[in-house]
């Protein structure tokens, strides 16, 4: 498994805990050290967790704005957190190509959530990506041209 894919899965696991039992952000380091030996993988997972938590309100607002007929609080916990990770990567990680962020989120949805999660996640993240492309920039830089 690729390091970044593994890091995304770890970030999802921790964010899931935060959502369900209220784990605190400062508990992320202990969780990551217990679950992963590779320093780079832990570092990327930490970056994702911190980014999602720091931008949680804005991320949830973006998801809610495009999720027609879906209240974010009523989404499956896994789907909601996969979407949060995907939106964070789309809007705040200019080093990650948008299609990679979306594809990784879709695969996590298929792997960890329901049969329909991949399509649901794809629809929401695709809308957010298209809005970002139309706006012409992410918060830390411009969206790269596609090859």
N, C-alpha and C positions, 0 to 999 in steps of 0.2 A: 504494500500500500504506500502511496506517495506521502511524503511528510506533510504537505499542506492539506491533503485529504484527511489524514489522521488528525491534524490539528483542528480542522473544522469539526470533526466528530467530537473531539474532546471539548471544544467550545460549546457545541450543542448540548452535550451532557451536563456541563456546568450551568449553562443558561436554563436548562430544563429544571435543574435543582433550584435555581434562584426563583423561577416562576412558581414552582410547587411548594417549596418549603421555606422560601425566603433566605436562602444562603446568601451570605454577604460577599461582596466583591473581594475583600481581603482574604477570603477562604480559597480563592481561585488558585493561588500559588501552591498551597498544600495539596489541593486536589490534583493539579497538574503534575506535581512532583511524584505523587503516589501512582499516577496512571501512566506516565510516560518518562522514559529515560533520556530520550534525545532532546538536547538543549534547544536546537532550532525549532523543533516541533512544538515544544512547550512555549517558546517565545512567540511563535505565530499564533498559537491558541490564546495566549494571554493578550496579545494585541487585539484579537477579535473580540474576546470577552470584554475587555476594557472599552473598546470602541462602541460596542453595542450598548453597554451600560451607560456610557457618557452621553450617548446620543439617543437614548431610549425614547424619550418623548417625541422627538422629531421623526424618528424611524417609525414609531407606531402611528403617528399622524399621516405619514406618507402611505403606509399600508392601508390604513382606514380610508384614505381618500380614493384609492383605486379599487378597493374590495367591495364591489357592488353587492348589496344585500347581505353583507357579512360584517358583523361587529367583531372587532379584533378580540374582545374578551370571550367570545363564543367559539372562536376557532380552536381546533385541537391544539393542545399545548406544544406538541412537537412541531406542527405546521407553523404555528405562530413564531416559534424560536428559529426555525429554519428560515422563515421569511425575514426575521430581524437580522440574521447573519447575512443573508443575501443582499438586503437593502444596504446594510453597512458597507459591504464590499463594493456594491455598485456606486455608492455616493461618497465614500470616504477612503477608498483604497485605489488610487489611480494606478498603482503598480499591478493591479489585477484586471485583466481584460474582462469587460462586462459579460461576454458569452461564457467565460470560464466560471465566473461567479454564479451565473444562472444555472449552468449545467451541473455544477457541484451541488447547488441547493436542490435541484430536481432529483439528483441521484440520492441525496440524503433522505428526501421525502419518500422516494420509492423503497429505500432500504429500511427506514425506521418507522414510517408512519403507515398510512392506509393505501389501498390500491389506487385511489383517486388523487392522492396528495401531489404526485409529480405534476399532473396537469394543472391542478389548482395553484401550486407554487409557480409554475411556469407562467401562467396567465398574469398573476400579480406582478412578478418580477419583470416580465416583458413590458408591461405597461409603465412601470417605474423607470426602466431603462430607456424606453422611448421618450418619456417626459424629460429625462436627463439629457438625452441626445438633442432633443428639440431646444432645451434651454442652453445647450452648448457647453456645459461645464459641470464638474463635480466640485465639491467643497475644497478639495486640495489640488485641483488642476483640471485640465480638460479631459474629456472622454477621448481615448485614443481612436484614431481612424481604424476601421476594420480592414483587414487584408483581403 
